[in-house]
């Protein structure tokens, strides 16, 4: 293990195989129940009007500045999340940022897309930490399994796919996914709350780029800790 790096744990074989095959993993009840209300409170206290961010946000969403909250920071370091990120990235990485997001009634719909740079390289891993029940009625995320590697990368972004699955679950569930898998939020038709935290992990080799854009992305938390997959180094 590299000097000063924190070693992560490992996923179970079943979870690792699922993540490799589909590019995402839905972790049920991953957030301790006692954390959910404090996380909701952090979201509501941190919500900022869309025009108060360094880069204005779209009107179909609520956005919350939460990265200094101690419970939010504990969520970013949940062992299951670190193990999943380590499995996908396969090299030292860090927590790049975390913010709150919620689709407003009638808003939130996204075309299926990939995040990050070259989709053939897994450089980023994301986690959506759900703070409210979620499903097709209130803008849950749709994911197209297997579109993160191999022939799956031939699937174009921006097009509807009949095999894209709209996820559903409860507060405290976490969606962990390779940023190269096609995904996108759906429309919040019901207006029911669907608060979430979006956590991003990035390869350590991208740290310099990250540090140059901290202010633009409203990152305030300490992101200096490096994590290293178990058994490497």
C-alpha positions in Angstrom: 0.0 0.0 0.0 1.3 3.5 -0.9 2.6 5.7 1.9 -0.3 7.5 3.7 -3.0 5.6 1.8 -6.0 4.0 3.4 -6.7 0.4 2.4 -10.2 -0.5 1.4 -12.0 -3.8 2.0 -13.3 -6.1 -0.7 -16.7 -6.8 -2.2 -18.3 -10.2 -1.8 -17.7 -12.4 -4.9 -21.4 -12.1 -5.8 -21.4 -8.3 -5.7 -18.1 -8.1 -7.6 -19.5 -10.3 -10.4 -22.7 -8.3 -10.6 -20.8 -5.0 -10.7 -18.4 -6.3 -13.4 -21.3 -7.6 -15.5 -23.9 -4.8 -15.2 -21.8 -1.8 -14.2 -23.9 -1.0 -11.3 -24.9 -2.4 -7.9 -27.9 -1.4 -5.8 -26.9 -1.7 -2.1 -30.0 -2.2 0.0 -30.1 -0.6 3.5 -26.5 0.5 3.1 -27.0 3.7 5.2 -27.5 3.1 8.9 -31.1 3.9 9.7 -30.1 6.4 12.4 -28.2 8.5 9.8 -31.2 9.1 7.4 -32.9 11.9 9.3 -29.6 13.8 9.8 -28.8 13.4 6.2 -32.2 14.8 5.2 -31.7 17.7 7.5 -28.3 18.4 6.0 -29.8 18.4 2.5 -32.6 20.8 3.5 -30.2 23.1 5.3 -27.8 23.1 2.4 -30.2 23.8 -0.4 -29.1 26.8 -2.5 -31.1 28.6 -5.2 -29.9 27.5 -8.6 -28.4 30.9 -9.4 -26.3 31.0 -6.3 -23.8 28.3 -7.5 -20.6 29.3 -9.3 -22.1 27.5 -12.4 -25.9 28.1 -12.4 -27.9 24.9 -12.1 -30.9 23.8 -14.2 -34.4 24.8 -13.0 -35.7 21.2 -12.9 -33.6 20.3 -9.9 -32.9 21.2 -6.3 -29.3 21.3 -5.3 -27.8 21.2 -1.9 -24.3 22.1 -0.5 -23.6 19.3 2.0 -19.9 18.4 1.9 -19.0 19.8 5.3 -21.7 17.9 7.2 -20.0 15.2 9.3 -22.7 12.5 8.6 -22.5 13.2 4.9 -18.7 12.7 5.1 -19.2 9.4 6.9 -21.5 8.2 4.2 -18.7 8.9 1.6 -16.5 6.5 3.5 -18.9 3.7 4.0 -16.9 0.4 3.6 -19.2 -1.0 1.0 -18.8 2.2 -1.2 -15.1 2.3 -0.8 -14.8 -1.4 -1.6 -17.0 -1.0 -4.7 -15.1 2.0 -6.0 -11.8 0.1 -5.4 -13.1 -2.8 -7.4 -14.1 -0.7 -10.4 -11.1 1.6 -10.4 -8.5 -1.0 -9.5 -6.0 1.7 -8.4 -5.6 4.4 -5.8 -8.5 6.9 -5.7 -10.0 9.7 -3.7 -13.5 11.1 -2.8 -13.8 13.9 -5.4 -17.0 15.6 -4.3 -20.5 15.1 -2.9 -23.6 17.2 -3.3 -27.4 16.9 -2.8 -29.7 16.6 -5.8 -33.5 16.3 -6.0 -35.7 16.4 -9.1 -38.6 18.9 -8.8 -42.1 18.0 -9.8 -42.2 17.8 -13.5 -38.4 18.0 -13.7 -35.4 15.7 -13.5 -35.7 13.9 -16.8 -32.3 13.1 -18.4 -31.3 11.4 -21.5 -29.2 8.3 -20.9 -25.6 9.4 -20.6 -22.1 8.6 -19.4 -20.1 10.8 -17.1 -16.4 11.5 -17.1 -13.8 11.3 -19.9 -13.0 8.4 -22.1 -15.8 5.8 -21.5 -13.4 3.0 -22.3 -11.4 3.9 -19.2 -13.0 3.6 -15.7 -11.7 6.8 -14.2 -14.8 7.8 -12.1 -17.2 5.9 -9.9 -20.5 7.4 -8.7 -22.9 6.6 -5.9 -26.4 7.9 -5.4 -27.4 7.8 -1.7 -31.2 7.9 -1.6 -32.8 9.8 1.3 -36.4 9.1 0.3 -38.3 6.2 -1.3 -37.7 6.2 -5.0 -39.3 4.7 -8.1 -40.7 5.5 -11.5 -43.2 8.0 -10.1 -40.8 10.4 -8.5 -37.8 10.5 -10.9 -35.8 7.5 -10.0 -32.6 6.7 -12.0 -32.7 4.4 -15.0 -29.6 2.3 -15.8 -28.8 0.3 -18.9 -26.9 -2.7 -17.7 -23.6 -3.7 -19.4 -23.1 -0.5 -21.3 -19.8 0.3 -19.4 -17.3 -1.9 -21.1 -16.7 -4.2 -24.1 -19.4 -4.2 -26.8 -21.7 -2.3 -24.4 -19.7 0.8 -25.1 -21.1 0.8 -28.6 -24.5 1.7 -27.2 -24.9 5.4 -28.0 -25.8 8.0 -25.4 -28.9 10.2 -25.7 -31.2 7.4 -27.0 -34.0 5.6 -25.3 -33.3 1.9 -24.6 -36.1 -0.6 -23.9 -33.7 -2.5 -21.6 -32.9 0.5 -19.4 -34.3 -0.4 -15.9 -35.8 2.3 -13.7 -34.8 1.4 -10.2 -36.9 1.5 -7.1 -36.3 1.2 -3.4 -36.2 2.9 0.0 -34.4 5.6 1.9 -31.0 4.3 2.8 -30.4 2.4 -0.4 -27.3 3.3 -2.5 -26.8 3.0 -6.2 -23.1 2.4 -7.0 -22.1 2.6 -10.6 -19.3 2.9 -13.1 -19.6 6.4 -14.5 -19.3 4.9 -18.0 -22.6 2.9 -17.7 -25.5 4.6 -19.4 -27.8 6.1 -16.8 -30.2 9.0 -16.3 -32.8 10.3 -14.0 -36.5 10.1 -15.0 -39.2 12.7 -14.6 -40.6 13.3 -11.1 -44.3 13.2 -12.2 -45.7 12.7 -8.7 -43.9 15.6 -7.0 -43.0 13.3 -4.1 -39.6 14.1 -2.5 -36.6 12.2 -3.9 -33.6 13.7 -2.2 -30.2 12.0 -2.8 -26.5 12.6 -2.3 -24.3 12.2 -5.4 -20.8 11.0 -4.4 -18.0 10.9 -6.9 -14.8 8.9 -6.6 -11.9 9.5 -9.0 -8.5 8.0 -9.8 -5.6 9.5 -7.8 -3.9 10.3 -11.1 -6.7 12.9 -11.7 -6.1 14.8 -8.5 -4.3 17.8 -10.1 -7.3 18.4 -12.5 -9.6 18.1 -9.5 -7.8 20.6 -7.4 -7.8 23.2 -10.3 -11.6 23.2 -10.4 -12.5 23.0 -6.7 -14.1 26.5 -6.6 -16.1 26.0 -9.8 -17.6 22.8 -8.4 -18.2 24.3 -4.9 -16.0 21.6 -3.2 -15.2 22.7 0.3 -14.4 19.4 2.1 -10.9 18.0 2.6 -10.3 15.6 -0.3 -6.7 14.8 0.4 -7.2 11.2 1.7 -6.1 8.5 -0.8 -7.7 5.1 -0.8 -6.0 2.0 -2.1 -7.6 -1.3 -3.2 -6.8 -4.1 -0.8 -4.0 -6.3 -1.9 -2.3 -3.7 -4.1 0.8 -1.6 -3.6 
